[in-house]
Structure formats: C-alpha cells, structure tokens
Amino acid sequence: MSELRDFFPVWNKLNKNQQEKLETTAVFKTYHEDEVVHNGTECSGFLIVKSGQLRAHISSEEGREITVYRLFERDTCMFSGSCMMSSLQFDITIEAEKKSEIWLIPPKVFRSLMDESTAVANFMNEIMATRLSDIMWLIEQVMWKSFDKRLAAFLVEESSIEEKSQLKITHERIANHLGTAREVVTRMLKYFQNEGMVKLTRGTIEITDLKALEVLGE
Amino acid sequence: MSELRDFFPVWNKLNKNQQEKLETTAVFKTYHEDEVVHNGTECSGFLIVKSGQLRAHISSEEGREITVYRLFERDTCMFSGSCMMSSLQFDITIEAEKKSEIWLIPPKVFRSLMDESTAVANFMNEIMATRLSDIMWLIEQVMWKSFDKRLAAFLVEESSIEEKSQLKITHERIANHLGTAREVVTRMLKYFQNEGMVKLTRGTIEITDLKALEVLGE
C-alpha cells in the first residue's frame, strides 16, 4: 500500500488529510487472467493499474463483444456509473487479460477528492478526454475501415504489446476484441496465411510478414 | 450579452472577477442553417447554445458522415482539441442544423476557470461523461443494431424534435446522420412505405404509422 503515492497521478497536489484518506481506503487486489474486475453498472470506484493488462468491453444481447480500450501499468479508469457521476450512463465490463494488480479507490472517497481539489477534478477531465478520444477512434474504425485492415492492425498491436511475433491467442478472443464472429476472424486469417503474412498453427498465430500487416492496417 | 449568466451552468459558483471575465470575453454569434461552427482541430473554445439546433459529426476520407451527438438550447460543448486539454485528440465538425445562437468562450479563459474552480472543472467532467455516454450508445447502435431499426429510431427522434409527422429532410441528409450511403436510406424508406409506416413525397417523409416505427426502432 505504501506505493499508492507513486501511482496516484496528482499525489503531490493533495494535502496530508487527503493523502491519508486515500491510503487508508484504497483496496489493493490481484486479479488472475480472465477475471472480471468491474461489471456493468456496479459502483466500483476509481481504478489504478499497478501491473498487468486489462480490457474494457461492451457486449450485445447475443453475447458479441467489442473491446473499447485497454489498460496497462499506471493507467487509471473510472467507470462506476451514476453513483459517482450522474451523467455516466452506460455499462462496461473490465476484465484482466493478464494477471493484474490494481488499486480500487471507493467511489465516495474519489468523488469527495474531485469536489475538493481542482487538480483531481482536472486529472479526471484528462482521463475522460483520453477515453473519449479512444472511443472516437474506435467509431472511426468500425464505421470506415474494412475488417481486413482492422484485423491486420490488431495483430500488429498485439505483437507490439507482447514483443513477440508468435501470438498465443484464439480466433474467438480476437473476435471478441473486434466485435465480430469467430468464423469471420478464421476466414480472414486463412486469407492472410495464403498471402504469406501469417502462419497458423493450433492456438497460435505467427506473424511472418509484419511489414505487410502494418501497411494493410494503416 | 447580459443573458450569459442565465445560460452558464455554474455561474453562481464563480466570483465577481470570473463572471466579469466571462462576460467581457465571450463572443456571441448567430449561425444560419448548415453553417459550420467548429471544424476539425481548430481551437474554438467552449460553446453554449442559446437557441437553435446543431450536430456534431465525423467523416471518412471518402466524405461519408455520421452524427455523433446533437446540441439543443442550453447544451454546452467543448471540442477545441489539444489547445485546451492535451488528451482530447480527435477531430469533430459542428454545424448548425437550424439557425442557432451561441456563445463561444475563448479556450484560454475557460481553461483558466477550470484550473481555478472545482465547480467549473467538475461541470466539465459532467459534460465529458455525457458525451462519453452518447458515444458509447452510438457504438452499440452501429455495432449491434440492424439498419432498419436505426432508421426507424431516427425517424421517431426527428418527429419528436420537430413535433411533426411530416418531415422535410432529404435521404442524403439522413444518410449523413446515420453514417451510410443515400441509396441505402432510399431503399429502406421504400420498404417502410410498402409496410405502411411512411409515405414518401418529393423532399418529405410523412410518418403514417408512428407506433410501428417505435416498435421497430426499440
């Protein structure tokens, strides 16, 4: 817990009382791969990632999913629905993609900091602006970009995150990131294989022509 | 100008100096139908709608458009790109759908208010949360909802905004709201006409079965 100060972005702009309140109320938790951190409308509070990797996604009534953004070390996120901000009216699920260590700051504590401190309020504005920018980017992708380009860009991104050319990821999981069906992913990956850009084996996708995928995904 | 105080949402939480600064720097402008208020990355500042109706949209390289949200009387909006908030990294166009009267508060003035006043900073957070919710809703629509449902919901919304069952709107304009091509709109409207839900004449769409459109659009 003593490290929260190193991860909370405007720590030095808080007074002693506020810092103490944060340190005594923040909950530190470890989530294993695929564990759900936040679900729908529940009031989880403010989240700070100490380590790991998480994804935020929405899903359709039929169970289709699409990743809205991802969280890495030092990222922060606030989606607690209307309990913290009356205008936040949507449901999102956050789950760990890898083992993740996070702090959760209770909604009432964070809300009171927002009301007391312009530094916290404006830090929140920057997070909101970041999410807004992420989501606008996503709308542009799903509206104007064909699926081959989106899949190519996703593989390039994954390979950059993992720092590997051999990706251990199922077609189902890729489909859930990109908001489509597994069959659509499989079909396109086979096309990529025919073009020499990837090599498919059971449970893995090996990128054999990163440059070509980068060009396609641009 | 004397009315800005009635439209600025946290006016009473500002001190005398701040109120004066707002009143002396805000620019009041009237935009005619179809006039562009804000374009892309330019630094327009903070916008308050006194009267009228505007839409915010993004467009593809090929010129396709989709409406991201709409603004009505008393709505506020801040999309000035990185000149005001470093994390706001996307381009949006705002244009008047009807003759509109708006105040524009210069970015530097609004930014300094955000830094001085938790009321302004948190008001900004509520606006951001509203936009985020609007855009999440839009993603759900374009991802999971078939076009017939989206068009039906759009016609119901238009008829509610205009308080009329006879809508003066071109198929091209509807296509630009919904992010599709004109032909797609025309084809679906003809289908709606065959089903007895609308009656099409030159330049107008008359809603003849609102209930059916409401059910379809749900």
Chai-1 contact restraints between the chains, C-beta under 6 A:
chainA,res_idxA,chainB,res_idxB,connection_type,confidence,min_distance_angstrom,max_distance_angstrom,comment,restraint_id
A,S60,B,W144,contact,1.0,0.0,6.0,A-B,restraint_1
A,I66,B,M143,contact,1.0,0.0,6.0,A-B,restraint_2
A,M85,B,A129,contact,1.0,0.0,6.0,A-B,restraint_3
A,S87,B,E126,contact,1.0,0.0,6.0,A-B,restraint_4
A,S87,B,A129,contact,1.0,0.0,6.0,A-B,restraint_5
A,S87,B,T130,contact,1.0,0.0,6.0,A-B,restraint_6
A,L88,B,A129,contact,1.0,0.0,6.0,A-B,restraint_7
A,Q89,B,S133,contact,1.0,0.0,6.0,A-B,restraint_8
A,F90,B,S133,contact,1.0,0.0,6.0,A-B,restraint_9
A,F90,B,M136,contact,1.0,0.0,6.0,A-B,restraint_10
A,M114,B,N122,contact,1.0,0.0,6.0,A-B,restraint_11
A,T118,B,T118,contact,1.0,0.0,6.0,A-B,restraint_12
A,T118,B,A121,contact,1.0,0.0,6.0,A-B,restraint_13
A,A121,B,T118,contact,1.0,0.0,6.0,A-B,restraint_14
A,A121,B,A121,contact,1.0,0.0,6.0,A-B,restraint_15
A,A121,B,N122,contact,1.0,0.0,6.0,A-B,restraint_16
A,N122,B,M114,contact,1.0,0.0,6.0,A-B,restraint_17
A,N122,B,A121,contact,1.0,0.0,6.0,A-B,restraint_18
A,M124,B,N125,contact,1.0,0.0,6.0,A-B,restraint_19
A,N125,B,M124,contact,1.0,0.0,6.0,A-B,restraint_20
A,N125,B,N125,contact,1.0,0.0,6.0,A-B,restraint_21
A,E126,B,S87,contact,1.0,0.0,6.0,A-B,restraint_22
A,M128,B,M128,contact,1.0,0.0,6.0,A-B,restraint_23
A,A129,B,M85,contact,1.0,0.0,6.0,A-B,restraint_24
A,A129,B,S87,contact,1.0,0.0,6.0,A-B,restraint_25
A,A129,B,L88,contact,1.0,0.0,6.0,A-B,restraint_26
A,T130,B,S87,contact,1.0,0.0,6.0,A-B,restraint_27
A,L132,B,L132,contact,1.0,0.0,6.0,A-B,restraint_28
A,S133,B,Q89,contact,1.0,0.0,6.0,A-B,restraint_29
A,S133,B,F90,contact,1.0,0.0,6.0,A-B,restraint_30
A,I135,B,I135,contact,1.0,0.0,6.0,A-B,restraint_31
A,M136,B,F90,contact,1.0,0.0,6.0,A-B,restraint_32
A,M143,B,I66,contact,1.0,0.0,6.0,A-B,restraint_33
A,M143,B,G179,contact,1.0,0.0,6.0,A-B,restraint_34
A,W144,B,S60,contact,1.0,0.0,6.0,A-B,restraint_35
A,G179,B,M143,contact,1.0,0.0,6.0,A-B,restraint_36
